[in-house]
Amino acid sequence: MKNFLQNLLLLLALCLCALINVQWVRETRLRKQVQDLTNTVHDKSEEIQSLHATVRRNETEIQRLDSLKNQLTATVQSNHVEIAKLAKELEKVEAENERNLKQAAVYKDALQTANDNIKKQNEDILKQNEEMKKLAEERNQMVRKFNEMATNYNALTTRWNKQQEDLARAATNAPSKR
């Protein structure tokens, strides 16, 4: 029995060694799985942290872009207001330009009429100048004739006066013959 007990003890020791060996293999596999899971969890944690950082950066970028969008929207609205204002001013200026063009046409017609009138007046003045020259010439002829007549009258008057003086002298110097 001693042998039996030794063999049993040996068998139990071998079984125990086999059991320990199986547990070590299983423990090694489990530790390997735990390490893989730990590595996976660590990778996932790093990935989550990276994603959180990306989300924060993206949120900051979104806020920046949103404020930029709001500024651009405000600029677009002010541009629309300015465009509407400029369009109204353009319409007003175009209407004023149209009025000015019509007024210029009226002035042009008036200027043409005035020029025609001036040309007619110049022609009339030339005619009047010619008539004035004719009248001046006629006046000069009349003056010459008047001067000639006045000269003749003066000569006649001088002769008449001389004759009257001669008659007056002859009448006072000689006694009457009666």
CYANA upper distance limits for C-alpha pairs under 8 A (distance plus 0.5 A):
  1 MET  CA      5 LEU  CA      6.45
  2 LYS  CA      6 GLN  CA      6.53
  3 ASN  CA      7 ASN  CA      6.37
  4 PHE  CA      8 LEU  CA      6.34
  5 LEU  CA      9 LEU  CA      6.29
  6 GLN  CA     10 LEU  CA      6.35
  7 ASN  CA     11 LEU  CA      6.29
  8 LEU  CA     12 LEU  CA      6.32
  9 LEU  CA     13 ALA  CA      6.36
 10 LEU  CA     14 LEU  CA      6.47
 11 LEU  CA     15 CYS  CA      6.44
 12 LEU  CA     16 LEU  CA      6.29
 13 ALA  CA     17 CYS  CA      6.47
 14 LEU  CA     18 ALA  CA      6.47
 15 CYS  CA     19 LEU  CA      6.37
 16 LEU  CA     20 ILE  CA      6.46
 17 CYS  CA     21 ASN  CA      6.39
 18 ALA  CA     22 VAL  CA      6.51
 19 LEU  CA     23 GLN  CA      6.52
 20 ILE  CA     24 TRP  CA      6.44
 21 ASN  CA     25 VAL  CA      6.65
 22 VAL  CA     26 ARG  CA      6.48
 23 GLN  CA     27 GLU  CA      6.13
 24 TRP  CA     28 THR  CA      6.27
 25 VAL  CA     29 ARG  CA      6.59
 26 ARG  CA     30 LEU  CA      6.50
 27 GLU  CA     31 ARG  CA      6.35
 28 THR  CA     32 LYS  CA      6.46
 29 ARG  CA     33 GLN  CA      6.61
 30 LEU  CA     34 VAL  CA      6.43
 31 ARG  CA     35 GLN  CA      6.39
 32 LYS  CA     36 ASP  CA      6.55
 33 GLN  CA     37 LEU  CA      6.45
 34 VAL  CA     38 THR  CA      6.35
 35 GLN  CA     39 ASN  CA      6.43
 36 ASP  CA     40 THR  CA      6.46
 37 LEU  CA     41 VAL  CA      6.41
 38 THR  CA     42 HIS  CA      6.44
 39 ASN  CA     43 ASP  CA      6.47
 40 THR  CA     44 LYS  CA      6.41
 41 VAL  CA     45 SER  CA      6.43
 42 HIS  CA     46 GLU  CA      6.64
 43 ASP  CA     47 GLU  CA      6.48
 44 LYS  CA     48 ILE  CA      6.41
 45 SER  CA     49 GLN  CA      6.56
 46 GLU  CA     50 SER  CA      6.50
 47 GLU  CA     51 LEU  CA      6.47
 48 ILE  CA     52 HIS  CA      6.48
 49 GLN  CA     53 ALA  CA      6.62
 50 SER  CA     54 THR  CA      6.59
 51 LEU  CA     55 VAL  CA      6.43
 52 HIS  CA     56 ARG  CA      6.64
 53 ALA  CA     57 ARG  CA      6.65
 54 THR  CA     58 ASN  CA      6.38
 55 VAL  CA     59 GLU  CA      6.42
 56 ARG  CA     60 THR  CA      6.63
 57 ARG  CA     61 GLU  CA      6.55
 58 ASN  CA     62 ILE  CA      6.35
 59 GLU  CA     63 GLN  CA      6.59
 60 THR  CA     64 ARG  CA      6.66
 61 GLU  CA     65 LEU  CA      6.46
 62 ILE  CA     66 ASP  CA      6.31
 63 GLN  CA     67 SER  CA      6.60
 64 ARG  CA     68 LEU  CA      6.60
 65 LEU  CA     69 LYS  CA      6.38
 66 ASP  CA     70 ASN  CA      6.60
 67 SER  CA     71 GLN  CA      6.64
 68 LEU  CA     72 LEU  CA      6.58
 69 LYS  CA     73 THR  CA      6.44
 70 ASN  CA     74 ALA  CA      6.58
 71 GLN  CA     75 THR  CA      6.57
 72 LEU  CA     76 VAL  CA      6.47
 73 THR  CA     77 GLN  CA      6.59
 74 ALA  CA     78 SER  CA      6.61
 75 THR  CA     79 ASN  CA      6.42
 76 VAL  CA     80 HIS  CA      6.55
 77 GLN  CA     81 VAL  CA      6.75
 78 SER  CA     82 GLU  CA      6.52
 79 ASN  CA     83 ILE  CA      6.34
 80 HIS  CA     84 ALA  CA      6.56
 81 VAL  CA     85 LYS  CA      6.63
 82 GLU  CA     86 LEU  CA      6.48
 83 ILE  CA     87 ALA  CA      6.40
 84 ALA  CA     88 LYS  CA      6.73
 85 LYS  CA     89 GLU  CA      6.72
 86 LEU  CA     90 LEU  CA      6.39
 87 ALA  CA     91 GLU  CA      6.64
 88 LYS  CA     92 LYS  CA      6.65
 89 GLU  CA     93 VAL  CA      6.49
 90 LEU  CA     94 GLU  CA      6.43
 91 GLU  CA     95 ALA  CA      6.57
 92 LYS  CA     96 GLU  CA      6.62
 93 VAL  CA     97 ASN  CA      6.37
 94 GLU  CA     98 GLU  CA      6.55
 95 ALA  CA     99 ARG  CA      6.71
 96 GLU  CA    100 ASN  CA      6.52
 97 ASN  CA    101 LEU  CA      6.56
 98 GLU  CA    102 LYS  CA      6.72
 99 ARG  CA    103 GLN  CA      6.48
100 ASN  CA    104 ALA  CA      6.36
101 LEU  CA    105 ALA  CA      6.66
102 LYS  CA    106 VAL  CA      6.75
103 GLN  CA    107 TYR  CA      6.55
104 ALA  CA    108 LYS  CA      6.38
105 ALA  CA    109 ASP  CA      6.63
106 VAL  CA    110 ALA  CA      6.55
107 TYR  CA    111 LEU  CA      6.34
108 LYS  CA    112 GLN  CA      6.55
109 ASP  CA    113 THR  CA      6.59
110 ALA  CA    114 ALA  CA      6.48
111 LEU  CA    115 ASN  CA      6.44
112 GLN  CA    116 ASP  CA      6.56
113 THR  CA    117 ASN  CA      6.56
114 ALA  CA    118 ILE  CA      6.49
115 ASN  CA    119 LYS  CA      6.56
116 ASP  CA    120 LYS  CA      6.63
117 ASN  CA    121 GLN  CA      6.46
118 ILE  CA    122 ASN  CA      6.43
119 LYS  CA    123 GLU  CA      6.65
120 LYS  CA    124 ASP  CA      6.56
121 GLN  CA    125 ILE  CA      6.43
122 ASN  CA    126 LEU  CA      6.59
123 GLU  CA    127 LYS  CA      6.68
124 ASP  CA    128 GLN  CA      6.49
125 ILE  CA    129 ASN  CA      6.41
126 LEU  CA    130 GLU  CA      6.67
127 LYS  CA    131 GLU  CA      6.62
128 GLN  CA    132 MET  CA      6.33
129 ASN  CA    133 LYS  CA      6.54
130 GLU  CA    134 LYS  CA      6.68
131 GLU  CA    135 LEU  CA      6.43
132 MET  CA    136 ALA  CA      6.31
133 LYS  CA    137 GLU  CA      6.47
134 LYS  CA    138 GLU  CA      6.52
135 LEU  CA    139 ARG  CA      6.37
136 ALA  CA    140 ASN  CA      6.40
137 GLU  CA    141 GLN  CA      6.62
138 GLU  CA    142 MET  CA      6.53
139 ARG  CA    143 VAL  CA      6.36
140 ASN  CA    144 ARG  CA      6.50
141 GLN  CA    145 LYS  CA      6.53
142 MET  CA    146 PHE  CA      6.35
143 VAL  CA    147 ASN  CA      6.31
144 ARG  CA    148 GLU  CA      6.47
145 LYS  CA    149 MET  CA      6.44
146 PHE  CA    150 ALA  CA      6.28
147 ASN  CA    151 THR  CA      6.36
148 GLU  CA    152 ASN  CA      6.53
149 MET  CA    153 TYR  CA      6.35
150 ALA  CA    154 ASN  CA      6.34
151 THR  CA    155 ALA  CA      6.52
152 ASN  CA    156 LEU  CA      6.47
153 TYR  CA    157 THR  CA      6.31
154 ASN  CA    158 THR  CA      6.37
155 ALA  CA    159 ARG  CA      6.62
156 LEU  CA    160 TRP  CA      6.42
157 THR  CA    161 ASN  CA      6.40
158 THR  CA    162 LYS  CA      6.51
159 ARG  CA    163 GLN  CA      6.43
160 TRP  CA    164 GLN  CA      6.50
161 ASN  CA    165 GLU  CA      6.51
162 LYS  CA    166 ASP  CA      6.48
163 GLN  CA    167 LEU  CA      6.47
164 GLN  CA    168 ALA  CA      6.32
165 GLU  CA    169 ARG  CA      6.45
166 ASP  CA    170 ALA  CA      6.49
167 LEU  CA    171 ALA  CA      6.41
168 ALA  CA    172 THR  CA      6.77
169 ARG  CA    173 ASN  CA      6.57
170 ALA  CA    174 ALA  CA      6.82
171 ALA  CA    175 PRO  CA      8.34
